[in-house]
Amino acid sequence: MDAAEIPSPATVETISFLGPAGTFTEEALFTQADYASAQHVPAASLAEALEAASSGRATLAFVPIENSIEGAVNSTVDSLVFEVDLLIQREVVLDVHLHLAARPGTTLEAVTRVLSIPVASAQCRRYLADHLPNAEVVATNSTAEAARLVGQEPERGSAALATKLAAEIYDLEVIAHNVEDHPNNQTRFVALAPTGLPAPTGHDKTSIVCFQREDRPGSLHGILSEFAARSINLTKLESRPTKQGLGDYCFLIDLEGHLADEVIADCLRVLHAEIAGVKFLGSYPAAGDHGPAMRIRADAAWREADAWVKSLRSQIHPI
């Protein structure tokens, strides 16, 4: 999604993200013109990145929330559900390509240790099993930290699963390109702020968390029936433990539409009043290749409908 398509409600000055420099998160930031020009503040963990925005030390937090292979980024999800009150301002989907990078002159046969964040290592299981079956896999906080650590080691023999950006920053040489097991690997990132909702665009998502008020048969069905009754399409439904006891779950739900749409507002109103505890995570422009065209069509349709209503109302007799 090009940032030029979605005007920001305010100037973005600082953005906290999972550091150090060179992570996939920063690569995703650089795809957004307004975010790329802001000051990027690296954080040691996803929780720290989110806390920076929550406390006001950063204008936004920008974090991964979902991967097409590994699923939800649990650290991000749990922080948003249980620890911070932030609203999603934008989602960005990035094609993920992992590369094996090492100090210049290192051969693939010489690699005995592979460093990376566990979610990245998991996305390269087959490659590692086929090409480096005896290598030790070492967990780091991020792909960029892995590259930084490899660059600091005096001896050759370690390699990092990292971005091309990180390899360039930490003076590493890519010894194997695109080592991810699945070519359609994508990660979804979200930008979050303490307050404010982007205006509806006609191609939007709303994210919520539903907490069951009591554990009884049909409780999830009762939640889902409210969406079905209004023909609201759900794009994601995922359960997460509430940390209150075994069998106690909440439900993360992404749905098509914006809080400004009356049908969405009505659905959330009923859910909150009658069925479940609801935490609102935001309404924001949906990413995707067809997003710009859909927004243009929605805007044109709205203008046409508005002109039609105005023409009808112009015929109302004055009192």
C-alpha distance (Angstrom), angle and dihedral (degrees) to the residues before:
residue distance angle dihedral
M1 . . .
D2 3.79 . .
A3 3.80 113.3 .
A4 3.80 88.9 -139.4
E5 3.80 88.4 71.2
I6 3.80 93.3 59.2
P7 3.81 118.3 47.8
S8 3.79 113.9 -141.6
P9 3.82 115.1 -122.6
A10 3.81 90.8 -136.5
T11 3.77 140.4 6.1
V12 3.78 112.3 -76.6
E13 3.79 107.3 -139.7
T14 3.81 105.7 167.4
I15 3.81 131.8 17.4
S16 3.80 123.7 -166.7
F17 3.80 115.4 -148.7
L18 3.79 140.2 163.7
G19 3.78 104.7 -78.4
P20 2.88 170.4 -122.4
A21 3.79 105.5 73.7
G22 3.79 115.1 -81.2
T23 3.81 102.9 44.4
F24 3.79 123.3 138.3
T25 3.79 85.4 -108.5
E26 3.78 90.8 62.1
E27 3.80 90.3 44.9
A28 3.81 87.7 55.7
L29 3.81 90.2 47.8
F30 3.79 90.0 56.2
T31 3.83 90.3 58.4
Q32 3.82 89.1 65.9
A33 3.80 112.8 73.4
D34 3.80 96.1 -153.3
Y35 3.81 93.2 43.9
A36 3.80 94.0 45.6
S37 3.82 90.7 59.7
A38 3.83 94.2 50.9
Q39 3.79 124.7 91.1
H40 3.80 109.3 -89.9
V41 3.81 113.7 -143.6
P42 3.83 112.7 -164.9
A43 3.81 117.5 -141.8
A44 3.79 127.9 -158.9
S45 3.82 93.0 -130.0
L46 3.79 141.4 10.9
A47 3.79 90.2 -108.1
E48 3.80 90.3 54.0
A49 3.80 91.4 49.2
L50 3.81 90.7 53.0
E51 3.79 93.2 45.0
A52 3.81 90.6 54.0
A53 3.80 90.4 61.0
S54 3.80 93.0 40.2
S55 3.82 91.8 54.0
G56 3.81 94.5 43.6
R57 3.81 95.7 -112.3
A58 3.82 87.1 120.3
T59 3.80 131.6 31.3
L60 3.81 91.8 -134.9
A61 3.77 140.8 6.4
F62 3.79 116.0 -140.0
V63 3.80 114.8 -163.2
P64 3.82 142.3 155.2
I65 3.79 113.8 -103.3
E66 3.81 106.0 170.7
N67 3.80 140.7 17.4
S68 3.79 124.1 -158.9
I69 3.82 91.5 -132.7
E70 3.79 106.4 32.1
G71 3.80 98.0 31.7
A72 3.79 124.4 -143.3
V73 3.79 121.4 16.0
N74 3.79 93.7 -125.7
S75 3.80 96.5 -161.6
T76 3.80 90.8 57.8
V77 3.79 94.4 42.2
D78 3.80 95.3 48.7
S79 3.81 92.3 47.9
L80 3.81 91.7 51.2
V81 3.80 93.1 46.5
F82 3.80 101.1 41.6
E83 3.80 112.1 13.4
V84 3.82 115.8 33.9
D85 3.80 137.2 33.1
L86 3.78 106.2 -136.4
L87 3.79 133.4 144.7
I88 3.79 125.7 -136.8
Q89 3.80 111.6 -116.7
R90 3.80 100.4 177.2
E91 3.77 141.7 -7.5
V92 3.79 124.2 -139.3
V93 3.81 125.2 -167.9
L94 3.80 117.0 -154.0
D95 3.80 128.5 -169.2
V96 3.81 104.3 -125.6
H97 3.80 121.3 -140.7
L98 3.78 118.6 174.5
H99 3.78 122.6 -157.4
L100 3.79 132.2 -166.6
A101 3.80 106.3 -125.3
A102 3.80 129.9 -177.7
R103 3.79 141.6 161.0
P104 3.81 111.6 -63.5
G105 3.78 112.0 -83.2
T106 3.80 95.3 28.7
T107 3.80 114.4 131.9
L108 3.78 125.2 -150.0
E109 3.81 90.0 -115.8
A110 3.81 90.4 57.1
V111 3.82 95.1 56.7
T112 3.81 112.5 110.9
R113 3.82 100.0 158.7
V114 3.80 130.3 43.1
L115 3.79 117.9 -163.7
S116 3.80 126.6 -163.4
I117 3.77 145.9 116.5
P118 3.84 108.2 -69.6
V119 3.80 94.4 -115.6
A120 3.83 89.7 57.3
S121 3.80 93.1 46.3
A122 3.80 88.7 51.2
Q123 3.79 89.9 54.5
C124 3.83 89.7 57.4
R125 3.81 100.1 44.2
R126 3.79 95.7 122.4
Y127 3.81 94.5 46.3
L128 3.80 92.0 49.5
A129 3.81 92.2 46.9
D130 3.81 91.9 50.1
H131 3.82 100.3 40.8
L132 3.81 107.1 21.2
P133 3.82 105.8 24.7
N134 3.81 94.0 152.9
A135 3.79 98.2 43.1
E136 3.81 118.5 114.9
V137 3.80 111.7 -120.2
V138 3.81 110.3 -142.0
A139 3.81 122.3 -164.8
T140 3.82 120.7 -131.1
N141 3.80 133.0 174.6
S142 3.81 94.2 -106.6
T143 3.79 143.6 -4.9
A144 3.80 89.3 -104.8
E145 3.81 92.8 52.6
A146 3.80 87.8 51.8
A147 3.81 90.0 54.4
R148 3.80 91.8 46.6
L149 3.81 92.5 51.0
V150 3.80 92.8 47.9
G151 3.80 89.9 50.2
Q152 3.81 90.5 53.5
E153 3.81 96.3 50.6
P154 3.81 113.2 104.8
E155 3.81 93.9 -148.6
R156 3.78 129.2 61.1
G157 3.78 117.1 -124.0
S158 3.79 102.7 85.6
A159 3.79 126.0 92.5
A160 3.79 134.5 -176.5
L161 3.77 131.0 -138.0
A162 3.77 97.3 -137.2
T163 3.78 149.2 129.4
K164 3.79 125.1 -75.9
L165 3.79 86.5 -116.6
A166 3.81 91.2 58.3
A167 3.80 91.9 46.8
E168 3.80 89.6 54.4
I169 3.80 94.2 45.4
Y170 3.81 94.7 50.1
D171 3.82 96.9 39.4
L172 3.78 96.5 -112.3
E173 3.78 129.7 148.7
V174 3.80 120.2 -128.5
I175 3.80 105.9 -126.1
A176 3.82 96.1 175.8
H177 3.80 126.7 24.3
N178 3.81 128.9 -147.6
V179 3.81 96.9 1.7
E180 3.82 95.0 165.5
D181 3.80 112.7 122.7
H182 3.80 95.2 -131.1
P183 3.83 121.7 49.9
N184 3.81 92.9 -153.4
N185 3.80 93.7 59.5
Q186 3.81 110.8 147.9
T187 3.79 135.0 169.7
R188 3.78 125.2 -153.7
F189 3.80 116.7 -143.8
V190 3.79 128.9 -169.4
A191 3.79 132.6 -155.9
L192 3.80 113.6 -142.8
A193 3.81 135.7 -166.4
P194 3.82 133.2 177.8
T195 3.80 94.1 -116.2
G196 3.80 142.3 11.9
L197 3.77 137.2 58.7
P198 3.81 125.1 -131.5
A199 3.79 113.7 -116.5
P200 3.81 115.6 -100.2
T201 3.80 115.1 -89.2
G202 3.80 101.6 -174.9
H203 3.81 91.6 -105.7
D204 3.80 104.8 67.0
K205 3.77 144.2 140.1
T206 3.78 131.7 -145.6
S207 3.80 122.1 -155.7
I208 3.80 124.0 -159.6
V209 3.80 140.8 162.4
C210 3.81 118.8 -136.1
F211 3.80 121.1 -157.0
Q212 3.80 117.4 -161.9
R213 3.79 110.7 -123.5
E214 3.79 91.2 -150.5
D215 3.76 135.8 5.5
R216 3.78 103.1 -112.8
P217 3.82 136.4 135.6
G218 3.78 112.4 -80.5
S219 3.81 97.3 17.6
L220 3.81 93.0 126.2
H221 3.79 90.0 43.3
G222 3.79 88.9 54.3
I223 3.79 90.9 54.4
L224 3.79 94.4 46.4
S225 3.81 93.6 45.3
E226 3.80 90.2 65.2
F227 3.81 89.8 60.7
A228 3.80 93.4 42.5
A229 3.81 92.3 50.6
R230 3.80 89.6 57.4
S231 3.83 96.2 39.8
I232 3.80 90.7 -117.9
N233 3.79 110.8 162.5
L234 3.80 117.0 -133.7
T235 3.80 115.1 -147.8
K236 3.80 95.7 -176.4
L237 3.80 136.9 20.5
E238 3.77 119.3 175.9
S239 3.79 134.1 160.8
R240 3.79 123.9 -138.0
P241 3.82 128.8 -176.3
T242 3.79 112.8 -107.1
K243 3.83 90.7 -143.7
Q244 3.81 87.9 -123.5
G245 3.81 96.1 106.3
L246 3.79 144.3 -48.5
G247 3.79 112.7 -53.1
D248 3.81 94.1 17.9
Y249 3.80 107.6 122.4
C250 3.77 139.4 167.4
F251 3.81 125.0 -155.7
L252 3.79 127.3 -126.2
I253 3.77 110.2 -151.6
D254 3.81 131.4 -173.6
L255 3.78 115.2 -169.3
E256 3.77 136.8 178.8
G257 3.78 114.8 -103.2
H258 3.80 141.9 44.0
L259 3.79 134.0 -90.6
A260 3.80 86.6 -116.1
D261 3.82 88.7 65.2
E262 3.79 107.5 93.0
V263 3.81 93.4 -139.7
I264 3.83 90.3 56.3
A265 3.80 92.7 45.3
D266 3.81 91.0 49.1
C267 3.80 92.1 50.0
L268 3.81 93.3 50.3
R269 3.79 90.5 45.8
V270 3.80 92.2 56.3
L271 3.80 93.3 43.3
H272 3.79 92.1 51.7
A273 3.79 95.7 44.0
E274 3.78 101.9 41.7
I275 3.78 116.4 11.9
A276 3.79 119.0 25.0
G277 3.74 147.0 1.2
V278 3.80 106.7 -98.6
K279 3.80 129.7 -156.8
F280 3.79 111.9 -166.0
L281 3.83 114.2 -142.0
G282 3.80 98.8 178.9
S283 3.79 150.8 -81.0
Y284 3.78 113.5 -110.5
P285 3.83 144.5 152.6
A286 3.80 112.2 -70.8
A287 3.78 117.9 -123.6
G288 3.79 124.0 -132.8
D289 3.77 142.7 110.2
H290 3.80 92.3 -89.5
G291 3.79 95.5 45.4
P292 3.82 98.5 99.6
A293 3.82 93.6 49.3
M294 3.80 91.8 46.1
R295 3.80 91.1 50.4
I296 3.81 91.3 49.8
R297 3.81 91.3 49.4
A298 3.80 92.1 46.5
D299 3.80 91.3 49.8
A300 3.82 92.1 48.7
A301 3.80 91.3 47.2
W302 3.80 91.2 50.1
R303 3.82 92.3 50.4
E304 3.81 90.6 48.9
A305 3.81 92.1 48.2
D306 3.80 91.5 46.2
A307 3.81 91.2 52.1
W308 3.83 89.5 48.9
V309 3.82 92.6 52.0
K310 3.80 91.2 46.8
S311 3.81 90.5 51.8
L312 3.81 90.1 52.0
R313 3.80 93.9 46.5
S314 3.77 90.7 49.4
Q315 3.81 87.1 68.8
I316 3.81 94.3 59.7
H317 3.78 109.7 116.6
P318 3.78 114.6 -120.6
I319 3.78 116.3 -110.4
